[in-house]
């Protein structure tokens, strides 16, 4: 087994089979002729080649779009060019979506992690996963295209995976338990949920501010309604504070799980680069050994990512 220490991109275990090599034609076939086949996995080489090809085709479509909406060309040609560009953009999106889901499968993660792209840290974590090599074990999402190769059965990850209920409990109700550790999966799922919570709370606060600023005569409302709005605003502020404390606790435990002291959380207050440096530490894999920060806050029964 490969026991080399790594800090960002995990090396392959030379004692296990390596992923199959695809030629350029097979990569094009996989990307553009199988966009809806999500029950499979794709190699790192295939994913990044298809990403580069999508980028080039996308740039060509932008050029075609500028040409299509040039006022000096025939309106019929303009419509045809615009429709062609729209169809190509849609197909590129579907092709990229299929490749992303299969790449997540290839590193041992569910395709639902695609939704992490819609959060700040989550997008960076998704990029991190896309850079990782194939997990050298069987996954429940199928095999590679154009190859019957598979990995030995029974070769599993040793990092425990909490359920969504355990993640919610750990994130929001154990936020002051810092002398523990949290898995990478637990942290990023909790972070995504926390960002949604913060976003909703912030929108409500802006809505209340707009209400009291724009609506004329709000100060003449019945006192009971005013008290209700005030109590609701206080509740929102409490939720925002609690979300901050929950994220703080989870971040400290994730740092412990990666072998770092929780004090590295203060990196996040450094302007511009602090968040990126902290995210780099939070991307680190679990240190698969006992450490001085105790254990996980849940019973690690499921040990497959």
N, C-alpha and C positions, 0 to 999 in steps of 0.2 A: 504493500500500500504506500502511496506517496505521502510522506509526512513533512514535506518542505513547507516552511512558513511562507505565506504570501500576504500581501497588503492590499492588493486591488484586483488583479486578474488571476484566478486560480490556475495553476499548471495542471496538465493532464497527468493521470496516473499511468505510467508506462507499462505497468503490469496488466492493464485492462485494454480491451479493444478501443481503437480510436474511431471517431465518427467517419462515415463513408465520404469519399471524395466525389463531388459532382462536377461534371463538365459544364461549360457555359450554356449549351443548349438545354441541358436538364434544369439549370437554374431558371432560365427563361420560361420553360414549360411549367415548372413548379409555381412560379410567381404569378404568371398571367393566365394560365389555363386551369388553375386549381384555387382560385381565390376563396371559394366557399368550403373547401375541404379543410376543416379545422381539426379533424381527428388524426393528427399526425404531428411530426416534429421536423424542424429544419435546422441545418447546421449554421454555425456562426458565419462561415464563408458565404453560404447561399444568402443569408439574411442581408449582409452588408453589401454584397454585390448587387442584390435587387434594390437596396436603398439607393445606391449610387445611380443605377439605371433609372429609377423613378425620378430622381433629382434632375437628371439630364432631360428626360422626356417632359417633366414638368416645366423646365425652363423653355423648351421648344414650344410648349402649349401657351406659355405667357407671350412669347413672340408672336405666335399665331393669333392670340387674342388681341394684341395691339394692332395687328394688321386687319383683323376682322372688323374692328370698330374705327378704322380710319374712314373719315367722312368722304374721302375721294373715291372710294371703291363702290362697286355695284351693290345695292342693298341686298339682292338675292345672294350674292357671294358672301356678304357680311353675315347673313343669317346662317348659311351653311357652315362657314368657318366657326361661328360661335357655338353652334350645336356640336360640331366635331370636337372642339376644345372642351366643352362641358362633359361629353361622353368619356373622353380620354381622362379627364380629371377624376370622374367618378370611378372609372376602372382602376386608376392608379391608387385611389384611396382604398378600394376593396382589396386590391392586390397587397398593398402594404399592411392592411389589417390582418389578412390571412397569414402573411409572413410573420408578423409580430406575435400573433397567437401561437403559431407553431414554434417560434423561437423561444417563447416562454415555456412551452411544453418541454423543449429540448434542454432547458436548464432546471427542469423539475418544478415549475410553477404553473398554476392554473392560468388559462387564458384570460380569466376575469381580472387578472392583474393589469390588463390593458387600461382599465379605468384609472389606474394610478397616474396616468399621463395628464389627467385633468386637475391634479394638485401640484403644488410647487415642488416640495421635496420628492413627492411621488414620481414626478417626471424624471428627476435625476436618478432615482432608484431604478426606474424602468430602463433608462440608458445604461446604468451599471449592469443590470441583468443581461441586456443585449450584448454586452461586451464579454460575458463569461463564456467559457468553453462548455461543450455539451457535458451533461452529467453522465457518467459512465455506468449507468444502471438502467434497467427497464423502467419506463414510465407508463402510467395508465392511459395516456392519450394516444397510443399507437406508435408506429415506427416511422422511419424516413421514407420519402419517395424514392423510387428507382433503386432500392436496396432492400435486401432481406436481412441485413445485418441487425443483430440485436445484442444486448449486453447480458451478462450472467444474471440469472434470477436470484433474488435474495440479497443482492448488494444494495444496501439501504443507507440513507443518511442517518447520522446519529443525533441530529439536532431535533428536539421535540417541537411539535407544532400545536399551538393552543387552538381551541374552538373559538368561534366568534363571540360566544358568551363569555369565555374566559378572558378574551382580549378586552371586551367592554368592562368587565369587572376590574381587571388589572389597571386599565387606563383611567377610569373615572372614580373607582371606589378604593383603590389602593395607592392613590397618588402620593401619600406621605411615607410609603414603605420604600425607602431608598436603598436599604441594605439587602439588595436582591439583584437579579439579572432578568433581562427580557430578550426574547429572541428577535431576530431581524424581522420575521414575519409579523410578530405581535406588534412591534414598534411601528412599522409602516402602515399596517391596517389601522391601528389606533390613531396615528397621525392623520390619515385621510379622513377618518370619522371626526376627529377634532377640528380639522379645517372646515369641514362642512358645518359643524356646530358653530364655530366662530363666525363663519360667513353669514349664517342665518341670523345670529344674534346681532351682528353689525348692521345688517339690513333693517332689522326691526328698530334699532336705535336711530338710524338715519330716517326711517319712516316717521318715528315720533318727533324727531327734530323738525322735519318738514311740516308735520301737522301743526305743531305749535308756532311755526314761523309763518306759514302760508295762510292757514285758515283764519279769516278775520273773526274777531269776537270770541276767540277760544277762551279768553280769560273770564268771559261771562257765563261759561258752562256751569251746570250744577256742581256743587262742591263734591258730591259723591263720585261723579265721573272723573273729576280732577284727581281725587285721591286714588281711584282705580288706576288711572294712567300712571300716576307716580309710583304706585306699588309695582306695577308691571315693569316699569323702567328699572326700578331697583332690582327686581328679579332677573332681568336681562343682564344687568351689571354683575350680579352674583354668578350667573352662568358663565359669563366671559372670564371672570377671575378664576372660577373653578376649572375652566378649560385650560387656562394658562398653567395652573398648578398641576393638572393632570398631565399635560405635555411635558412639564419640567421633570416630574417624577419618572415618566416613561423614558425620557431622554437619558437621565442619569442611569437607570437600570440597563438601557441598551449599551451605553458606554462600558458599564461593568461587564456585560456579556461579551464585548469585543476585547476585553482585557485592559480598558482604560479607566482612569480615575474619573468620577463624576464631575470633578472640578473643570474638566475640559468643556463643560457646558458654557462657560463664560466666553469661549471663542465666538459664540453667536452674537455677542454685542459689539464685536469689532466691525466697523463700517466696511461695506463692500465685500471684503473677502472672508469675513468671519463665518457667515452662513455656509459658504462653500467648503471651508476647512472643516467645520463641524460635520457637515454632510459626509465628507470623505471618511471621517472617523466612524460615523453611524453606518456607512456602507460595509464596514469590515465584518467578516463572518464571525460566527460564534467561536470563542476559544473553547475547544472541546476538552476541558479539564476543570477541576475544582479551582475556585479562586477565593480570595478573601472577602468577596461581597455576597457570600451565601449562594442560595439556589434560586430556581424559578418560583413564581408565586402560584403555579398550577401543577397538577400531577401530570408529568410527561408520559402519557400512555401512548399517544400516536407519535411514531418516530419517523414518519415519511412526510416529506415536505408537500 
